[in-house]
Each structure stands twice: as C-alpha cells, then as structure tokens.
C-alpha cells in the first residue's frame, strides 16, 4: 500500500519563512516519533512534499566554506540577494526565481531507512523529468545532484541537493534549475566546485519552460519511485 504524502506548493516564498515552516513540520514529526517510542504507541507520522521558489538567496551548508561566497554585504545588496548559514549538508548554493526548490519532509521509516538511497532516488526523479523534455542527464561520481555530460569536460550541474536527516525525518532537499538566472551562480563557487559549469532547462532547450508542467512531471516521478500516494 502506497504511503500518503501531502503536497504543498508554497509558490514564491522568502527563504527564512520557508525554513521556519519546514522546521515546524520537521520538529512536529520528530516529536511524534519520540512520543511513540516513549509511550509505546504507533501514531502515524505525516509526510510532506513541498515545492516552492525563492527570491534571490545564497545558502551555506554546515560543512561549507564562507569564502565560496564571492560577494561582500554591498555586493549582496546590489544583487538584491540574501545570505544564510543553514543546517543542511553541503556547501554554498543559490536559489532564485525560475528554480524549482523541493523540500520532502518525510519520515523515512515509512519508506526506507537509507539516506544514500534517498538521495539517489531524488536524483532519479529529476533525471526522469529531464528525459521527459528530451534532456539526457545522469550522475557525476563522487558528487550529489544531477548533471549533464558528466562523463566529459563539458560536465554541468542542473540540480543541486543538500539534506538534513534526524531520527530518519528529512528536510531541505533539491534545487532544480528550470528557468533560473544563471548569472547569480557567478557570485559563488557552487557547492564548492570551482571547475564545473551550472546550467538550466531553459539554457539547454533554448526556450522558457512551463514551470507547472515540470512540477507535475517531477511530482509524478517522485510518487512512483517512493511508492507514494500524493494528496
């Protein structure tokens, strides 16, 4: 029987607000799991899949290096961008309009308790979505995320990933460049990788892509791969 997952589309949402909302859901799920263990109960834990976009923002993961942000405070102001140090894995990344950000807040006890498999499954959903639009993508050995031409010197990243997981509850997730302004990546060393390019669906296809169509296809592939019933 497929696990029920509630889908939430937050639209264009300030990063801090989205982070606060994620934290509230995450903490509530962890608290329920703790209660189940303490009281020897089996109350069902909720699962969510959140899609949104953010105004221009740079976020640095807990293992990241601040020097990978190439802007000072004035530079950030000039770009109308914010900067946050956050509690996911990974280094620095950019979020902005035209980028589909996904936050699966899942209790992996409801699916599978394997964080490596979790990341690979999210990557596979993006790879399949890109294939629906005629873009061949794959993985780059040693790196997370989804890449194009990963087997040669034209390698370029189209989807970055950084997650947090505690008591098998996940938060944060992926950043999928659909129609993103790629110039903003020039102000950072993306994910700490200084010799690889970043791309988007728009750049690869030569036209602006329908974001709603991408959302529907990606949601479908995530549901199938994780055996979810999205509500």
N, C-alpha and C positions, 0 to 999 in steps of 0.2 A: 504494500500500500504506500503510495507516494505521500511524502510529508508535506503538510500545508505550510505555505510561506506567504506572508502578507507583503504585497508590493506597494511601495510608496514612491511617488515622484514628487520631489521637493522643488523641481524647477531650478531657476537661478537663485541660489541661496548663499548668503555670506558664509565664509568658511568657518568662522568661530561659532556661528549659530548652528551650522550643520554638525560641527564637532560636539557641541553641547548636547544636541539632540541624540547623536549617536551614543555618547557617554551615558545618557539617561537610560536608553534602551538596553545597552550593554550591561550596566550596573544592575538594572532590574532583573535581567536574565541570570546573571551570576548569583544574585541574592536568592532567587528562586531555587537555583541548583543547590546552594548552601542549605536552604531551608529543607529541601527534600532529603538531603543527606543527614541533617541534624535530627529531623523528625521521622526519618524512615518513611517518607511519603513519595508518591510518584506523580506529583502535579506536572502537567505538560508544559514544557518550556516553549515560548514563542520564537518564531524565526521571521526575519525580515530581509527583503531585498530593496535597497534604496537606490534610486537613480537621481542625479542632480547635475547642475553645472555651478561653477563658482565665478564670482568676479576675480580679476587678476590677483593671484596669490602664489607665493613661494612657501613650501613647507619643508622643514628639515627633520628627518627621522632621528631617533635617539642614538643611532650609531653613526650619524652623518658628520660631515666636516663643515663648519660655518664658512670656511674660506671658499667653498664651492658656490657661494652666492657672490656674484661679481659686482653687486651694487651696494652703495652706501645708503644711508637714510634719505639723502636728497635724490639719489638715483631711483629709489623705490617710489618716492613721491612723484617724480617726473613721469614714471611709468604708470602711476595710479595703481600701484600694487602693494599688497600687504605681505608680511613675513611672519611665520610662526614656527617655533620649535615644538614638535609634537611627539606622541608616544607610540608611533608605529615603527616598524623596522625600515631599513633602507636609508638612503642619503637624501639629497635635495631633489625636489621636483617642482614642476609648475602646474597650476590649474588655472583655467580661464574659460570664458565663453567659447562655445563650439567644441568643448572637450566633454565627453560623457564620463562622468565620475560615478562609479558604482561602489556602494557600501553594503555588502552582505553582512548582516548581523545575525549569525547562525549559531545554534548550539550544535556543534559537530557530533555530539553524542547521538543526535538524531539522524546523522548521515554516515560519517566515517571519521575516526579519530586519527587523522594522518595529515599534518599540516603541509607536508611536501605534496601529497596527492591533492589537497585542497587548492594549492597554488597552480599545479599543473592542470587541474580541471577548469579553473577560471581562465587560464591561458587558452585551453582548448575551445572554450565557448567563444572567445574573441577570434581565434583562428577560423572557426567555422562561420562566424558572422562575416568576416572579411571575404571568405570564399564565396559567400552569397552575393557579394558585389564584384566578384571576379578578381580579387586581390589574393595572391598566394603569400601566405605568411607562415611563420614557424617559430621555433625557439632558438636561442643562442646559448650554447653550452657554457655553463658557469654563471649565467645571468638569469634573473627572473624577467618576466614580461614577454611581450610578443614583438617579433622582429620580422623585417623583410630582408631578403638576400643575406641571411645570417651566415651563409657558407662562403662569402667572399668579401672583398674590401669595400663593397657598397652597402654593408650592413647598416640598417637604420631602424630605430625603435619607434613603434606606433602605439604601444600600450605599456605603461609602467605599472608596477604593483608594489604595494607595501602594506602589510597587515599587522594587526596585533591579535594575539590569542591568549586568553586566560581561562583556565578551567574548561577548555575546549569551546569557549564562546569567542567568536571573531568580531572584529570591527576594522575600520578603514577598508582598503580594497584596491581598486584599479582606476587608472586614468587613461582613457581611450581617446586618442586624437582623431576626431571626426572632421570638424572644420576649424580647429584651433589656430590661433595666430602664432605661428612657429617662431616669429622673431623674438618672442619672450624667452624662448629657450636659450637664446644667445647671451642672456644675462646670468646664466648658471653653468656649472659643469653637471649636466643632468645625471642624476643617480651616481655621481662621482666618476662617470666615464667620459674622458675628455677627447677621445679619438673616434667617436661614433656619432653619426647623424641622427636626427629625430625627424619623423615625417608624420603625415596625416592622411586620412582617406581623401580629403579634398585635393591635397597635393598629388597623390598618386593617380587619382581619376581625372583630375583637371576640371572638376566642377564641384559646386557646393552640394553636399549630400543631405538628404532629408533625415534630420535627427530622429524624428519619430519612427521612421522606418528602421533605422539602426537599433533603436531601443527595443522595438518589437521582436526583431530577429535575435538580438542578443538575449533578451528575456526568454525566448523560446529555447535557445540552445542551453542556457543555464538550467532551465527547468528539466530538460531531458537528461542532461549529464548528471545532475544531482538527484534525479528522480523526485522532483518537487511538484507539488500542485500549487501554482501561484494564484493568489486570490487578490 
